[in-house]
Amino acid sequence: MSEPEMNCPKCKGSMEEGYILDLGHAGSRQVATWVEGPPQPGAWLGLKIKGLRQIPQRTFRCTGCGYLESYAR
């Protein structure tokens, strides 16, 4: 079953699915990910994320005004 078409909450235009590119270790390309809790600096560079719930984001862009809306589920 396909998901219902989404409309932009700003201008009512149609929304298209995409993703926000995130760069990981050594420049690896990944989908942006939601991580529970406030950011905590790691021992070296970056953030502590071990043991925290992580969910890849789904992002939708309005074809009319460019508004972005992201979901993590």
Secondary structure per residue as TSV (DSSP state, phi and psi in degrees):
chain	resnum	aa	ss	phi	psi
A	1	M	-	360.0	129.2
A	2	S	-	-83.3	155.3
A	3	E	-	-76.9	150.2
A	4	P	-	-65.8	151.4
A	5	E	-	-64.4	136.1
A	6	M	-	-95.8	143.8
A	7	N	B	-115.5	145.1
A	8	C	-	-62.0	130.6
A	9	P	T	-71.9	-13.3
A	10	K	T	-91.1	-52.6
A	11	C	T	-120.6	-1.4
A	12	K	-	71.1	11.9
A	13	G	-	-70.6	173.9
A	14	S	B	-81.9	148.5
A	15	M	E	-107.9	138.0
A	16	E	E	-116.0	141.8
A	17	E	E	-80.2	143.3
A	18	G	E	-156.7	-152.0
A	19	Y	-	-155.0	162.6
A	20	I	-	-101.8	122.8
A	21	L	E	-74.9	135.0
A	22	D	E	-124.9	142.1
A	23	L	E	-100.0	131.1
A	24	G	-	-105.3	-157.3
A	25	H	G	-55.6	132.6
A	26	A	G	58.5	29.2
A	27	G	G	77.3	14.5
A	28	S	-	-63.5	143.2
A	29	R	E	-93.5	130.4
A	30	Q	E	-140.8	164.0
A	31	V	E	-80.2	138.4
A	32	A	-	-56.5	144.2
A	33	T	E	-128.3	135.9
A	34	W	E	-81.5	135.5
A	35	V	E	-125.5	132.5
A	36	E	S	-65.7	149.2
A	37	G	S	82.3	172.2
A	38	P	S	-74.4	153.1
A	39	P	-	-65.5	138.0
A	40	Q	-	-126.1	124.1
A	41	P	B	-58.6	142.4
A	42	G	-	-84.4	176.0
A	43	A	S	-66.1	-36.6
A	44	W	S	-105.8	-104.6
A	45	L	S	-112.7	154.7
A	46	G	S	94.3	-156.8
A	47	L	B	-127.2	154.0
A	48	K	-	-78.7	124.5
A	49	I	-	-132.3	-6.7
A	50	K	T	-58.9	130.4
A	51	G	T	81.9	-1.1
A	52	L	S	-96.3	146.4
A	53	R	-	-66.9	133.1
A	54	Q	E	-130.6	132.3
A	55	I	E	-133.1	123.2
A	56	P	E	-60.4	143.9
A	57	Q	E	-89.5	144.4
A	58	R	E	-109.0	131.7
A	59	T	E	-124.5	139.7
A	60	F	E	-120.0	141.5
A	61	R	E	-121.6	133.6
A	62	C	E	-74.3	129.7
A	63	T	T	-75.4	-13.7
A	64	G	T	-90.7	-58.3
A	65	C	T	-108.6	-9.3
A	66	G	-	87.2	2.7
A	67	Y	-	-57.1	137.7
A	68	L	E	-110.2	140.3
A	69	E	E	-136.7	124.7
A	70	S	E	-112.9	149.1
A	71	Y	E	-132.8	145.2
A	72	A	E	-126.9	106.4
A	73	R	-	-149.7	360.0
